[in-house]
């Protein structure tokens, strides 16, 4: 049994995926526009709750955004709360714009 989720970008599906023991444990959906990634929805399978899946999705995807020089718009309430609790990621946040869609 794996202790830590394996997280990878699935750009064809516009989402990050977290897997535990080969099973899809959670996703973080996003929309990409030039220079910006907007996180719109995060979902963790109830069978995997409490195992750090959401945190792994957030940390891995935000580290990747930083590495790519992307600004982040946390439309997803989970991402907004997670970033608020982790000040080391707050510099990535950009206010939403009309081009992202409401």
VMD Tcl script that builds the backbone (N, CA, C; Angstrom):
set m [mol new atoms 306]
animate dup $m
set s [atomselect $m all]
$s set {name element resname resid chain x y z} {
  {N N UNK 1 A 0.845 -1.179 0.000}
  {CA C UNK 1 A 0.000 0.000 0.000}
  {C C UNK 1 A 0.891 1.244 0.000}
  {N N UNK 2 A 0.643 2.159 -0.925}
  {CA C UNK 2 A 1.421 3.373 -1.059}
  {C C UNK 2 A 0.957 4.402 -0.037}
  {N N UNK 3 A 1.927 5.052 0.618}
  {CA C UNK 3 A 1.590 6.075 1.594}
  {C C UNK 3 A 1.309 7.428 0.963}
  {N N UNK 4 A 2.046 7.774 -0.077}
  {CA C UNK 4 A 1.932 9.089 -0.698}
  {C C UNK 4 A 1.286 8.982 -2.070}
  {N N UNK 5 A 0.382 9.916 -2.368}
  {CA C UNK 5 A -0.223 9.921 -3.698}
  {C C UNK 5 A 0.812 10.232 -4.772}
  {N N UNK 6 A 0.637 9.628 -5.921}
  {CA C UNK 6 A 1.429 9.941 -7.110}
  {C C UNK 6 A 0.589 10.914 -7.927}
  {N N UNK 7 A 1.125 12.104 -8.153}
  {CA C UNK 7 A 0.370 13.159 -8.822}
  {C C UNK 7 A 1.010 13.469 -10.166}
  {N N UNK 8 A 0.167 13.582 -11.200}
  {CA C UNK 8 A 0.654 13.892 -12.547}
  {C C UNK 8 A -0.374 14.740 -13.281}
  {N N UNK 9 A 0.134 15.585 -14.157}
  {CA C UNK 9 A -0.732 16.390 -15.008}
  {C C UNK 9 A -1.313 15.501 -16.105}
  {N N UNK 10 A -2.583 15.688 -16.385}
  {CA C UNK 10 A -3.255 15.008 -17.502}
  {C C UNK 10 A -3.802 16.108 -18.407}
  {N N UNK 11 A -2.924 16.749 -19.189}
  {CA C UNK 11 A -3.352 17.925 -19.950}
  {C C UNK 11 A -4.470 17.666 -20.947}
  {N N UNK 12 A -4.569 16.464 -21.486}
  {CA C UNK 12 A -5.656 16.164 -22.418}
  {C C UNK 12 A -7.019 16.217 -21.725}
  {N N UNK 13 A -7.028 15.994 -20.418}
  {CA C UNK 13 A -8.266 16.041 -19.632}
  {C C UNK 13 A -8.391 17.349 -18.854}
  {N N UNK 14 A -7.410 18.249 -18.994}
  {CA C UNK 14 A -7.397 19.520 -18.259}
  {C C UNK 14 A -7.516 19.306 -16.757}
  {N N UNK 15 A -6.698 18.403 -16.252}
  {CA C UNK 15 A -6.737 18.162 -14.821}
  {C C UNK 15 A -5.439 17.521 -14.347}
  {N N UNK 16 A -5.187 17.697 -13.069}
  {CA C UNK 16 A -4.144 16.965 -12.368}
  {C C UNK 16 A -4.816 15.760 -11.743}
  {N N UNK 17 A -4.107 14.640 -11.726}
  {CA C UNK 17 A -4.658 13.412 -11.161}
  {C C UNK 17 A -3.748 12.890 -10.066}
  {N N UNK 18 A -4.361 12.428 -8.983}
  {CA C UNK 18 A -3.614 11.792 -7.893}
  {C C UNK 18 A -4.035 10.335 -7.830}
  {N N UNK 19 A -3.049 9.463 -7.726}
  {CA C UNK 19 A -3.319 8.028 -7.646}
  {C C UNK 19 A -2.670 7.447 -6.404}
  {N N UNK 20 A -3.389 6.533 -5.787}
  {CA C UNK 20 A -2.875 5.748 -4.670}
  {C C UNK 20 A -3.046 4.289 -5.036}
  {N N UNK 21 A -1.984 3.536 -4.957}
  {CA C UNK 21 A -2.016 2.121 -5.309}
  {C C UNK 21 A -2.598 1.902 -6.705}
  {N N UNK 22 A -2.293 2.823 -7.617}
  {CA C UNK 22 A -2.744 2.711 -8.995}
  {C C UNK 22 A -4.169 3.159 -9.247}
  {N N UNK 23 A -4.906 3.470 -8.203}
  {CA C UNK 23 A -6.302 3.893 -8.356}
  {C C UNK 23 A -6.399 5.412 -8.356}
  {N N UNK 24 A -7.292 5.931 -9.201}
  {CA C UNK 24 A -7.531 7.374 -9.231}
  {C C UNK 24 A -8.170 7.781 -7.903}
  {N N UNK 25 A -7.459 8.607 -7.150}
  {CA C UNK 25 A -7.917 9.008 -5.817}
  {C C UNK 25 A -8.482 10.417 -5.796}
  {N N UNK 26 A -8.041 11.256 -6.724}
  {CA C UNK 26 A -8.532 12.626 -6.747}
  {C C UNK 26 A -8.094 13.352 -7.992}
  {N N UNK 27 A -8.780 14.473 -8.254}
  {CA C UNK 27 A -8.479 15.288 -9.428}
  {C C UNK 27 A -8.560 16.766 -9.061}
  {N N UNK 28 A -7.847 17.565 -9.823}
  {CA C UNK 28 A -7.938 19.021 -9.740}
  {C C UNK 28 A -8.084 19.526 -11.168}
  {N N UNK 29 A -9.281 19.968 -11.514}
  {CA C UNK 29 A -9.553 20.442 -12.867}
  {C C UNK 29 A -9.072 21.882 -13.022}
  {N N UNK 30 A -8.629 22.194 -14.231}
  {CA C UNK 30 A -8.122 23.534 -14.486}
  {C C UNK 30 A -8.457 23.995 -15.897}
  {N N UNK 31 A -8.316 25.308 -16.077}
  {CA C UNK 31 A -8.399 25.944 -17.385}
  {C C UNK 31 A -7.100 26.713 -17.552}
  {N N UNK 32 A -6.460 26.515 -18.696}
  {CA C UNK 32 A -5.218 27.248 -18.970}
  {C C UNK 32 A -5.455 28.265 -20.051}
  {N N UNK 33 A -4.962 29.467 -19.803}
  {CA C UNK 33 A -4.902 30.524 -20.796}
  {C C UNK 33 A -3.445 30.995 -20.797}
  {N N UNK 34 A -3.034 31.778 -21.769}
  {CA C UNK 34 A -1.624 32.168 -21.806}
  {C C UNK 34 A -1.154 32.792 -20.477}
  {N N UNK 35 A -0.190 32.147 -19.855}
  {CA C UNK 35 A 0.414 32.658 -18.634}
  {C C UNK 35 A -0.371 32.445 -17.353}
  {N N UNK 36 A -1.532 31.779 -17.455}
  {CA C UNK 36 A -2.412 31.633 -16.287}
  {C C UNK 36 A -2.993 30.223 -16.228}
  {N N UNK 37 A -3.063 29.683 -15.017}
  {CA C UNK 37 A -3.804 28.446 -14.788}
  {C C UNK 37 A -4.865 28.757 -13.740}
  {N N UNK 38 A -6.110 28.413 -14.058}
  {CA C UNK 38 A -7.240 28.639 -13.156}
  {C C UNK 38 A -7.738 27.291 -12.674}
  {N N UNK 39 A -7.651 27.087 -11.361}
  {CA C UNK 39 A -8.146 25.845 -10.776}
  {C C UNK 39 A -9.623 26.026 -10.480}
  {N N UNK 40 A -10.459 25.138 -11.063}
  {CA C UNK 40 A -11.906 25.328 -10.984}
  {C C UNK 40 A -12.636 24.293 -10.143}
  {N N UNK 41 A -12.025 23.131 -9.929}
  {CA C UNK 41 A -12.730 22.088 -9.167}
  {C C UNK 41 A -11.734 21.048 -8.681}
  {N N UNK 42 A -11.877 20.670 -7.426}
  {CA C UNK 42 A -11.055 19.596 -6.861}
  {C C UNK 42 A -11.986 18.573 -6.244}
  {N N UNK 43 A -11.672 17.316 -6.472}
  {CA C UNK 43 A -12.506 16.244 -5.938}
  {C C UNK 43 A -11.623 15.088 -5.491}
  {N N UNK 44 A -11.884 14.602 -4.281}
  {CA C UNK 44 A -11.174 13.436 -3.761}
  {C C UNK 44 A -12.204 12.344 -3.520}
  {N N UNK 45 A -11.926 11.156 -4.034}
  {CA C UNK 45 A -12.804 10.008 -3.815}
  {C C UNK 45 A -12.926 9.777 -2.304}
  {N N UNK 46 A -14.159 9.640 -1.795}
  {CA C UNK 46 A -14.342 9.437 -0.353}
  {C C UNK 46 A -13.520 8.280 0.219}
  {N N UNK 47 A -13.239 7.273 -0.574}
  {CA C UNK 47 A -12.443 6.136 -0.095}
  {C C UNK 47 A -11.003 6.534 0.230}
  {N N UNK 48 A -10.560 7.702 -0.285}
  {CA C UNK 48 A -9.178 8.132 -0.088}
  {C C UNK 48 A -9.056 9.390 0.759}
  {N N UNK 49 A -10.162 9.869 1.305}
  {CA C UNK 49 A -10.111 11.072 2.129}
  {C C UNK 49 A -9.235 10.854 3.357}
  {N N UNK 50 A -8.592 11.924 3.786}
  {CA C UNK 50 A -7.743 11.856 4.968}
  {C C UNK 50 A -6.358 11.287 4.717}
  {N N UNK 51 A -6.003 11.094 3.453}
  {CA C UNK 51 A -4.697 10.512 3.123}
  {C C UNK 51 A -3.788 11.487 2.383}
  {N N UNK 52 A -4.123 12.781 2.435}
  {CA C UNK 52 A -3.265 13.803 1.844}
  {C C UNK 52 A -3.393 13.970 0.352}
  {N N UNK 53 A -4.461 13.469 -0.224}
  {CA C UNK 53 A -4.638 13.535 -1.678}
  {C C UNK 53 A -4.806 14.985 -2.134}
  {N N UNK 54 A -5.688 15.728 -1.491}
  {CA C UNK 54 A -5.921 17.125 -1.875}
  {C C UNK 54 A -4.661 17.961 -1.735}
  {N N UNK 55 A -3.967 17.795 -0.629}
  {CA C UNK 55 A -2.725 18.548 -0.410}
  {C C UNK 55 A -1.683 18.195 -1.459}
  {N N UNK 56 A -1.573 16.932 -1.821}
  {CA C UNK 56 A -0.608 16.516 -2.840}
  {C C UNK 56 A -0.962 17.123 -4.199}
  {N N UNK 57 A -2.243 17.143 -4.527}
  {CA C UNK 57 A -2.676 17.774 -5.775}
  {C C UNK 57 A -2.293 19.250 -5.780}
  {N N UNK 58 A -2.629 19.950 -4.697}
  {CA C UNK 58 A -2.353 21.385 -4.630}
  {C C UNK 58 A -0.854 21.653 -4.705}
  {N N UNK 59 A -0.099 21.020 -3.857}
  {CA C UNK 59 A 1.349 21.290 -3.797}
  {C C UNK 59 A 2.029 20.980 -5.136}
  {N N UNK 60 A 1.732 19.836 -5.717}
  {CA C UNK 60 A 2.388 19.444 -6.962}
  {C C UNK 60 A 2.002 20.363 -8.111}
  {N N UNK 61 A 0.720 20.662 -8.232}
  {CA C UNK 61 A 0.273 21.513 -9.342}
  {C C UNK 61 A 0.761 22.950 -9.178}
  {N N UNK 62 A 0.804 23.453 -7.949}
  {CA C UNK 62 A 1.286 24.813 -7.726}
  {C C UNK 62 A 2.796 24.907 -7.921}
  {N N UNK 63 A 3.528 23.877 -7.521}
  {CA C UNK 63 A 4.969 23.851 -7.799}
  {C C UNK 63 A 5.218 23.861 -9.307}
  {N N UNK 64 A 4.403 23.120 -10.050}
  {CA C UNK 64 A 4.544 23.087 -11.510}
  {C C UNK 64 A 4.201 24.446 -12.116}
  {N N UNK 65 A 3.152 25.092 -11.594}
  {CA C UNK 65 A 2.789 26.424 -12.083}
  {C C UNK 65 A 3.946 27.394 -11.862}
  {N N UNK 66 A 4.554 27.343 -10.676}
  {CA C UNK 66 A 5.697 28.210 -10.388}
  {C C UNK 66 A 6.847 27.928 -11.361}
  {N N UNK 67 A 7.142 26.664 -11.588}
  {CA C UNK 67 A 8.239 26.287 -12.479}
  {C C UNK 67 A 7.998 26.771 -13.912}
  {N N UNK 68 A 6.720 26.824 -14.316}
  {CA C UNK 68 A 6.380 27.277 -15.669}
  {C C UNK 68 A 6.178 28.782 -15.745}
  {N N UNK 69 A 6.241 29.469 -14.603}
  {CA C UNK 69 A 6.033 30.912 -14.588}
  {C C UNK 69 A 4.583 31.314 -14.760}
  {N N UNK 70 A 3.652 30.422 -14.367}
  {CA C UNK 70 A 2.227 30.713 -14.519}
  {C C UNK 70 A 1.671 31.430 -13.297}
  {N N UNK 71 A 0.766 32.354 -13.536}
  {CA C UNK 71 A -0.026 32.930 -12.456}
  {C C UNK 71 A -1.156 31.952 -12.160}
  {N N UNK 72 A -1.670 31.986 -10.937}
  {CA C UNK 72 A -2.708 31.059 -10.500}
  {C C UNK 72 A -3.960 31.829 -10.104}
  {N N UNK 73 A -5.107 31.353 -10.589}
  {CA C UNK 73 A -6.408 31.874 -10.163}
  {C C UNK 73 A -7.120 30.718 -9.466}
  {N N UNK 74 A -7.267 30.805 -8.132}
  {CA C UNK 74 A -7.899 29.714 -7.387}
  {C C UNK 74 A -9.414 29.879 -7.283}
  {N N UNK 75 A -10.122 29.576 -8.359}
  {CA C UNK 75 A -11.597 29.646 -8.335}
  {C C UNK 75 A -12.184 28.536 -7.470}
  {N N UNK 76 A -11.497 27.434 -7.386}
  {CA C UNK 76 A -11.927 26.304 -6.568}
  {C C UNK 76 A -11.755 26.675 -5.094}
  {N N UNK 77 A -12.808 26.528 -4.289}
  {CA C UNK 77 A -12.695 26.873 -2.865}
  {C C UNK 77 A -11.596 26.106 -2.139}
  {N N UNK 78 A -11.372 24.847 -2.496}
  {CA C UNK 78 A -10.313 24.076 -1.858}
  {C C UNK 78 A -8.956 24.730 -2.104}
  {N N UNK 79 A -8.675 25.087 -3.357}
  {CA C UNK 79 A -7.398 25.727 -3.677}
  {C C UNK 79 A -7.277 27.076 -2.981}
  {N N UNK 80 A -8.336 27.847 -2.968}
  {CA C UNK 80 A -8.282 29.152 -2.304}
  {C C UNK 80 A -7.936 28.993 -0.824}
  {N N UNK 81 A -8.579 28.054 -0.142}
  {CA C UNK 81 A -8.290 27.822 1.279}
  {C C UNK 81 A -6.885 27.277 1.481}
  {N N UNK 82 A -6.473 26.358 0.614}
  {CA C UNK 82 A -5.164 25.740 0.759}
  {C C UNK 82 A -4.059 26.789 0.600}
  {N N UNK 83 A -4.194 27.634 -0.404}
  {CA C UNK 83 A -3.202 28.690 -0.628}
  {C C UNK 83 A -3.204 29.679 0.542}
  {N N UNK 84 A -4.370 29.995 1.071}
  {CA C UNK 84 A -4.448 30.915 2.214}
  {C C UNK 84 A -3.692 30.356 3.421}
  {N N UNK 85 A -3.675 29.042 3.576}
  {CA C UNK 85 A -2.971 28.400 4.700}
  {C C UNK 85 A -1.492 28.154 4.417}
  {N N UNK 86 A -1.063 28.377 3.183}
  {CA C UNK 86 A 0.326 28.135 2.790}
  {C C UNK 86 A 0.884 29.392 2.119}
  {N N UNK 87 A 1.358 30.331 2.930}
  {CA C UNK 87 A 1.790 31.628 2.396}
  {C C UNK 87 A 2.895 31.547 1.352}
  {N N UNK 88 A 3.638 30.448 1.330}
  {CA C UNK 88 A 4.709 30.317 0.342}
  {C C UNK 88 A 4.177 30.224 -1.095}
  {N N UNK 89 A 2.868 30.050 -1.251}
  {CA C UNK 89 A 2.266 29.980 -2.585}
  {C C UNK 89 A 1.430 31.220 -2.930}
  {N N UNK 90 A 1.254 32.123 -2.010}
  {CA C UNK 90 A 0.380 33.274 -2.234}
  {C C UNK 90 A 0.893 34.223 -3.305}
  {N N UNK 91 A 2.198 34.214 -3.553}
  {CA C UNK 91 A 2.745 35.088 -4.598}
  {C C UNK 91 A 2.317 34.653 -6.000}
  {N N UNK 92 A 1.829 33.439 -6.141}
  {CA C UNK 92 A 1.378 32.949 -7.454}
  {C C UNK 92 A -0.003 33.467 -7.824}
  {N N UNK 93 A -0.781 33.895 -6.840}
  {CA C UNK 93 A -2.193 34.198 -7.048}
  {C C UNK 93 A -2.384 35.507 -7.817}
  {N N UNK 94 A -3.258 35.409 -8.796}
  {CA C UNK 94 A -3.683 36.569 -9.581}
  {C C UNK 94 A -5.197 36.657 -9.479}
  {N N UNK 95 A -5.677 37.854 -9.444}
  {CA C UNK 95 A -7.128 38.044 -9.381}
  {C C UNK 95 A -7.769 37.524 -10.661}
  {N N UNK 96 A -8.982 36.979 -10.564}
  {CA C UNK 96 A -9.676 36.488 -11.771}
  {C C UNK 96 A -9.951 37.630 -12.739}
  {N N UNK 97 A -9.975 37.287 -14.012}
  {CA C UNK 97 A -10.311 38.275 -15.041}
  {C C UNK 97 A -11.510 37.773 -15.831}
  {N N UNK 98 A -12.128 38.689 -16.548}
  {CA C UNK 98 A -13.318 38.334 -17.331}
  {C C UNK 98 A -12.987 37.300 -18.409}
  {N N UNK 99 A -11.756 37.300 -18.908}
  {CA C UNK 99 A -11.394 36.363 -19.979}
  {C C UNK 99 A -11.427 34.907 -19.524}
  {N N UNK 100 A -11.283 34.679 -18.215}
  {CA C UNK 100 A -11.304 33.311 -17.701}
  {C C UNK 100 A -12.731 32.786 -17.684}
  {N N UNK 101 A -13.691 33.683 -17.515}
  {CA C UNK 101 A -15.099 33.291 -17.503}
  {C C UNK 101 A -15.652 33.227 -16.094}
  {N N UNK 102 A -16.887 33.627 -15.981}
  {CA C UNK 102 A -17.563 33.619 -14.676}
  {C C UNK 102 A -18.693 32.625 -14.659}
}
mol reanalyze $m
mol bondsrecalc $m
mol representation Tube
mol addrep $m
